[in-house]
Amino acid sequence: MKKFLIIPIILLLLTPLALAQITEEQLSLAKQFQGQELPGIAKKLFSKNEIVNIYIGEQTFNIAVQEHVVQELNQGLSENPTIDVIVTENAFNKLLSSEASGETFKELLDSKEIQLKPYGFFKKMKFGLAKWIATTFL
């Protein structure tokens, strides 16, 4: 069940590791994730086609997923996201340095240092149920 918590972490790790200034080199490094298929558990949580806006401190990115495959990763925000992932810089650094990423992720979710904000009624229901399961059974 701990694999369930890794899904948002996978999205977070698609961003470059340095947060101060995003260079073209860092962005091109992050873009090598294009064409990667989402893991099995992520396919169950995410729809086939998603547009995810990621906020890490002052930095913003968007990821387009089609047929469960990462198609694009760009700096900036998409105008039509299906999910927003909001992460403080402190939380991002904790995730990168933590050996127990599942536990750390749960703590950061509970403290609201990581927030998942899906758009649409059914997506909110799905993520709400997933969060409840993760916090209740993990």
N, C-alpha and C positions, 0 to 999 in steps of 0.2 A: 504494500500500500504506500510505502514511502516514495515509490517511483512517481506517484501522483503529484507530489510536491515539486518534482523536478521540471514539470512542464513550463511554468512561468520562468524558472531559472534558465531554461534553454533559450527562451526569448530574450532574457536579459543578457545572456552571454553572447548573443549575436552582435551586440554593440561593441565598439572598440574599448579596450581596457583603460586607456588614459582618458580622464574626464576633463582636464583643464582646457585644452584647445584641440578640437578634432582636425587633424591634418588630412590631406588627400591620401597619404599613405595609410593612415589608420582606417579611413573609410574604405579604401580598396581592400585592406586586409579583412574587414568585416564583410565585404561583399563576396568573399569566397564561400560564404554560407549559402549563396544563391544556388538553387538547384538541389539543395538538401531536402530530403523528405522528413516530415515530422515523425517522431517515434510513435509506436502503436498506441500508447495511452493518450498521447496528445491528439491523435485522430479522433478519439472518442469525445474529448472535451471541446475541441475546436471544430468548427464547421469546415467543409472542404475549402471554402474561400473566405479568407479573413483579411482585414486590414487593421494592423495593430499600431497604435501610436504609443511610443515609449518615451517617458519623461524621466531622465536621471539628473537630478539637480537642475541645472540650467540648460542641459543638453537635451535635444529632442531628435527622435528618429521615427521612421515608420517602416513597417515590414508588410509586404504584400504576400499572402499565401494563396495559391490556387491549386486545387486538387491535392491538398496537403503537402505541397512542395513550396519552399521559399522561392519566390520569383524575384523580388526586389527588396533591397534594404537601402534606404535613403536618409540623408540628414534632413531634419525638418519634420513637419507634421502633415498628415494626410487630411484632406477636407472631409472625407467620409469614412471615419474609422468604425470598426465593429467592436473594438475593445481598446481601452486605454490602460496602460500599465504605468503607474506612477511610483517611482522609487527615489528615496533620498540618497544623496551621495554616501552618507554614512552606511545605509543599508546595503548599497551596492558593494562597498568595500568589505563589509562584514561577510557578504555572500562569497566574495572572491577568496577571502582568507579562511573561511570556515571549513573544517573537515567534516562536520556534521551538518551539511547544507540543508537537509530536510528539517531538522530541528530549528536551525537558524531561520529558515524561511518561515516556519510557523510562528516563531517569536516575532519576526518583523511584520508579519501579517497582523498578528494580535495587537502590536503596538502602532499599527497603521503607518509604519515606515514604508511598507509596500501596499499599494492599493490596486486592485483589479476592478475596472469599471466597464462592464460590458454594456452595449447598447442593444435595445430591443427586449421585449418582454420575455421571450423564451430563453434567450441567452442569459438574461439576469437570473432566471429560475435555475438554469443549468449550473451556472457559476455559484449561485447561492447554495445549492444542494451540494456541490463539490466542496465548497468551503466548509460547510457544516460537517460533512463526512471527514474531511481532513482534520478539523479541529476536535471532533468528537472521538475519532478512532486512532489518531496518531499521537 
